[in-house]
Amino acid sequence: MKIALFGATGMVGSRIAAEAARRGHDVVAVSRSGASPVEGPGVTAVAADAGSVEAVAAAVAGADVVASALAPVRDGSDPRAPFAALYDAFLDGVRQGGVRRVVIVGGAGSLLVEPGTALVDTPGFPVAYKAEAQAHADRLAALRGVTDLDWTYVSPAAQIAPGERTGVFRVGGDALLTDAEGNSAISAEDYAVAFVDEIERGAHPGTRISVAY
């Protein structure tokens, strides 16, 4: 498959690029810098602004699927409005580029710890990450009204960090997945495995899935 991946040089995006290339896919790795996240064949680095409809349309032309690892800017300001504007332009660019399938790296904050209560709304949620989590949650809410794109939103566990690629994990839905001790975690490498699985299989169109050990 030809995969146009935005946010390709970030912690999660670079691992998605590596996983997709490992499986033999053709990855167009898009970032502001144009740096390549992976050394070796199968990855073409492209510099483009995800907030430019025209730039996105040009970058995704001919792709089978668009993948987004875009994230809110962490500069101390409220990221919700800028992230909403970025995503609106990004999705319009995907449409203009003629691609229908979009698989999106989402946040964990909107996952439900119990019916009606999201993780971001629990007392122990870190204040420093609350606005970012809400920005992600807003995008999921907006996506749920999108009917002209075949989208899937992939939430990680509450904790995601570089680690081991085991290929062993669980896939859930809107509820936060935890282990027997109540922990919710996934390595970025295993998250990438699940993410590329979804790209290949298209098993969950028009919905959110979650990934955790």
N, C-alpha and C positions, 0 to 999 in steps of 0.2 A: 504494500500500500504506500501511497504518497501521503505523508502526514505533515501539515504545516503547524509547527509548535511555537506558540508565543510565550514569552517569559522563559526562554530556553536556557538561560545562563544562571538561573536561580538554583537554590538548593534542591527543590523538587523538580523543576524543569529540566535541569541537567541530567538527573537520574532517569526521567522519562525518555529523554533523547537517547541516553545510553542503552536503556532497555529496548526501545524500539529498533535502534540500529543493530543491537545484538540479535534480534529476531529477523533481520534482513529487510526491514522497511526502509524506505527512502524518506529521510527526515529533513525538512526545511526548517532550520533552527533560527527563529526570529527573535531579535532583541534590539534594544536601542543601540548597543555598542557594536553589534555585528560580530561579536566574538563567537568562536566555536566552543560549545560545551563539551564536545567529545572529539578526541583525536582518532582518526581512522576513517575508513570508507562508510558511506551511507548517510553522512550528515553534511548538509550544505548550509553554511552560516549566512544569514541575511540581516542587514540593518534596516529596521523599519519602526515607525512610531505606531503603537497599537491604538492610539487615539486619533489616527488619521484614517478616515474611511477609504480614501484612495490608496494609501500605502498598504492597508490591510488587504484590500481587494487585489492588488498586484501580487502580494506575497502568497495569497491562498489560491491563486488561479491554477487550475489543474489538479488540486489536491483532492484526495478521496475523503479526507476528514481533517478538520481543524481541531487542534488541542490547545487549551489555554492554561498556562500556569501563571497568569497575571495575578498580582497581589496589590493591595493598597499600599501607598507610599507611607513609610514610617519616618515622618519628619516632625512629629509632635502636634501637628494640626489634625482636625477632624477629617478623616479620609472619606467619609460617606458620599458627599456630593461629587468630589472629583472622581472617585471610583465608579460611581453611577454614570457619569459623563463618559469616562473612558470606555466602559463596557457597552454603552449605547452605540458609540462610534465603532467599536470593535465588531459588534454583531452586525451593524449595517454594512461594514466592510466585507464581512463573511458573505452576507447576502449578495452584495454587489459583485463579489468574486465568483458567485455561482456555486458555492458549496452549501450543502444542507446539513451535514453531520458536524456536530460540535461536542467535544468532550471537555469538561471543565474541572480544574482543580478548585475545590471549594474549601470552606472552613468547617471547623468542628463545633463552633459556638452555637449554631442553630440546631444541633442534634438534641433530641429530647431525653432528659434524664428521667422523666415521668410524664404522663399525659398532660399536655398544656404547659410544661416547664422546660425551657431550653437551657442548655449548659451555660450559655452566656448570662442567664438571669439568676444563676445560683449564687449564694453569698460568697463562696470561695473563689469565684472566677477572678483572675488577675485584672486589676483595674487598668494596667498599662496596655492590655490587649483587647479591652472591651470595645472600643470604637472600631478597631479593625475587624473584630468578630461580627459586629453589627453591620459593617459595610458588606461583608461576605453574605450575611443573612439577608440583607436587602436585595442583593443580586439574585439569590435563590428565589426569593418571593417574586421578583420581576420575571425571572425565567419561567416560572410556573404559569405565566400568562402568555408565553410565546408558543405559537402553534405552527409557524411557518418554517421552523428549524427543528431538526431531529437532535435534541440536546440531551446530554446526561451530565449530572453534577455529582462529583465524587468527593465526599467528605472524608478526611483522614480521622484517625483516632484523636483523642484530646491531646496526646503528646506524639509529635512526629519529629524525628531527628535522624541524621546519618547513622547508618548501622549496617547490619548484615542482610544480604539477600538470601532468604530461606525458601521463598515460594510457598510458605505455609501461613495462612491467615484466614480470617472470616470476612464474608461480605454480608452486610446488613442493609437496612433501610434508613428510616428517620430516627431510630432510637440509638443512643450512644451505646456502643459495644464495650463491655468491660470483661476482665478475666475474673477468676474465682476470688481474687483479692480486691476486686473493685478497681483495678488499674485499667486505663484505656490508652494503649500505645501501639505504634507501628513504626517500623524503620522507613526512611524515605525510599530505600531500595525496594522493599516489599510493597509499599504504596505504589511505586512505579510499575511493578509487575501487575498489580490489580488494574491499574489505569490502562496499561497497554492491552491487557485482556479485554477490557471493555471496548477499546478502540477496535480490536479485531472482531469481537463477537457481536457488538451492538445489542447486548442482551437487555438493556434497561433504558429504552428510549423514553424521553419525556418525564424523567423522574430523577430523584436523588438516591444514590447508594452510599454506603459507608464501609470503611475498611479498618480492621483492627485485629490484633492477635486474640 
